[in-house]
Amino acid sequence: MNKIIDEIKYDLHFIQSHTLQPKWFKIAKVFLLLGFLGGYYFLFGLSKTIIFILSFIFLSTVVHFIYRIKTRRWKQSWLDFVVTEENGETKYKRIGKFYYSAIIVNVVLSFMISQI
């Protein structure tokens, strides 16, 4: 159990400290998500919104773990996740088309699942 908690802490630290997205976007996406979910609730109701959220979280967790495994815990480049070393410090370049394409697919799949 301690190992799982340590791994969650490791990922949370990485998510908070990475430079894969601009800092303003890290904040803005919270408001974008809340606005989107509010609109979804208004259009489709509570039950479909909950199904959408749960399926989106599940699918996004799958994407997260695929990236985590393929990058060997964020230490190796894979697809659009690029790791470089500058002055002995690990740096990350911005994520791109593969990651955001996966997120768009997750949104579409979650929408379809919630509407069934």
Residue pairs with C-beta under 8 A, 6 or more apart in sequence:
10 73
11 64
11 68
14 74
18 74
18 92
19 91
19 92
19 94
20 81
20 92
20 93
20 94
20 95
21 29
21 94
21 95
37 49
37 52
37 53
40 48
40 49
40 52
41 49
44 52
44 114
44 115
48 114
48 115
49 114
51 113
51 114
52 110
52 111
52 113
52 114
53 110
55 109
55 110
55 113
55 114
56 106
56 107
56 110
59 105
59 106
59 109
59 110
60 103
60 106
63 99
63 102
63 103
63 106
67 78
67 81
67 99
68 74
70 76
70 78
70 79
70 81
71 77
71 78
71 81
71 83
74 81
74 83
74 92
75 83
75 90
76 83
77 83
79 98
79 99
80 95
80 96
80 97
80 98
80 99
81 92
81 95
81 99
82 92
82 93
83 90
83 91
83 92
84 90
84 91
84 92
84 93
85 91
